[in-house]
Every structure is written in structure tokens, then in C-alpha cells.
């Protein structure tokens, strides 16, 4: 009932753009699979979000790499809210487990 009362629902990306979240938040949302085509962009010349808008527009033009798409697909099919223990139990090399967990050091 509460969701039905929202006249114009917004995505998390739209909220981040509107309220001036840093570009690192937008990048994090993109890395975890946010739909970059869903937010309606209103480009204002006085906006403080130029970096975030540029990042979002770049993501719309350049498709995700196959590695990034594979990571999203694998994470989507792990049925747990806390995915790290499930990823750790996979019989794959450590470097791939770290990649699935968005870690880029082999020692983590």
C-alpha cells in the first residue's frame, strides 16, 4: 500500500544523483549491477554532479566487460544474502573468488 502512494518512484542511482552522492557511490552501484539505462537524466548546467553524470553516460555507451557480466551473473545465482561464505566454498582459484567478492588483492 505504501509503495502505491509513491507518485514518482526513483531508483537508487537517481537519488544519488539528486542528492549529490560522490562518484564512488555511483561506481559502486554500477559495479553491483545497477541499471544505468533506468534513471531519467535531467542535465542541468549548474549541477554539481558533472563527474557522476559523465560516469553514468559513459556506462550507457560502453557495455560491461564479459568478466563484469560473468561476476554479476554468478553473484545473482548465489541464493544467500551474505554471499562471501558461499563464494569461499566454490572450487575455483583464489583470484577468481576475490574477483567475485570485489576484492582485487590475492592476499585478502
N, C-alpha and C positions, 0 to 999 in steps of 0.2 A: 504494500500500500504506500509506503514511504517513497519508494522508487518511482511510483506512478505520479507522485506530486512534483517531481523534478521536471521543470518545463524544458530546460535545455541541458541535458546531461553532458558532462565534459570528461574527456579522457585524462589520465594522469599526466600525459605529455602536455596537453592543453593547459592544465592547471599549473604545471611547472613553468611553462612559457609566460602565462599570465602574471604569476606572482614572483617572477624574477629568480627562479632557482638557477643555480650555476650550470654551466655547460656540462660539467661532470655528471650531474644527475640525469640530464637528457641522454648522455652517452651510456650511462648505466642502464637506463630504461631500454635503449636500443639494443644493447648487448644481451639483455634478458628477454628480447622478443617483442618489444612494443611495436604496434602497427604504426609505421611512420606516415602512412597514407591517410589514416583516420582523422587526425586533427585538422580542423579547418584553420588555415593560417590567415590572419589578418595582419598584413605587413604595414607597420606604422613607421614613418621616417624618424620619429622621436623615440622609438623603442630602445630599451636598454638591452634587449635580448638579441642583438645582432649576431653574436657568436653562436648562440643556441639555434637561431633560425638558419644560419648558414649550415650548421651541422645537420639539422633536420632536412633541409633542402638537398644537401649532398647525399644523404642517405636515401632520399627518394629517387635520385638519379642513378646512383651506383648500387647495384644489387649486392646483397650479402655474399660473402665468400662461401664456398662449399663447406669449408671447415666450420664456419659460424652456423650455417644452416644445419649441419650434422649435429653440432653441440645442442642447438635448440630442440631438434627432433628427439635426441636421446634423452635430454632432461625432461621433455614433455611426457615421455613414456615411462618415466620412473614414478611409480604411484605414491610416493611418500612426500609429506610436506617438508621434512628435513632430508634433503636428497644426498648430503655428503656421506653418511654411512652407507647408503645404497651404492653410491658411486665407488666408494672404497672397496666394496665387496666384488666389483666387476673384475673379471680376469683379463685385464688389459694393462699395458705398461703404465708405470707411474706418471710419465709425462702426459699421457692421454687422460688419466684420471684427474690430474691437476688442471688440464685444459677444460675438462667438463665442469670443474669447480671454479673456473675463472681465476685460477692461480697460475702464475707464469714462471715460477721458480721450481726447479725439480726437487729442491730440498724441503719444500713446505709439506 
